[in-house]
Amino acid sequence: MKEWSTQGRKMKLVEGNIVLLEVEAIVNAANTNLILGGGVAGAIRNAGGPSIQEECNQIGPINVGEAAMTGAGNLKAKYVIHAAGPVQGEGQEEEKLHNATLNSLKIAEENKIKDIAFPAISTGIFGFPIQRCSEIMLRTAMEFLEIHEHPEEIIFCLYGQEAYSVFEKTLDKLTG
């Protein structure tokens, strides 16, 4: 586990399965239709039960870069924030990933969510390069923590040692 803090707020990197975390909100790497298919979304659907998809059906679709919140069904978290990340090759992916991260954090702030966990958005089936993802998401989170009271803690829950290592090296670069 790697940690960074500012203004009494923390950012952490952990390796593991995001659906198992005991946090107030987890972020789903969503598609624009908010259909819980594979990857992180599939894990959320399987662990959280059908109520999450039912809520998504009432909200979606959303645009790439936007985020929306639902309850978390049977998960340990209270909320799921669905962030629609970009598909590699669709254009303006970096800006869209920044917006998906930022809009998730804004929802957390508006709802005074204490702690939130993110996956590496768009790096699975959407094909976004994990190195670039780590740079955009970590920088966005650090800048947000500097000037907002909520969330108090941002966790990047990375699936697999390889993803964790990329985020760890990027965090070292940004804070070194």
Buried (B, 14 or more C-beta within 10 A) or exposed (E): EBEBEEEEBBBBBBBBEBBBBEBBBBBBBBBBEBBBEEBBBEBBBEBBBEEBBEBBEEEBEBEBBBBBBBBBBEBBBBBBBBBBBBBBEEEEBEEBBBBBBBBBBBBBBEBEBBBBBBBBBBBBEBEBEBEBBBBBBBBBBBEBBEEBEBBBBBBBBBBEEEBBBBBBEBBEEEEE
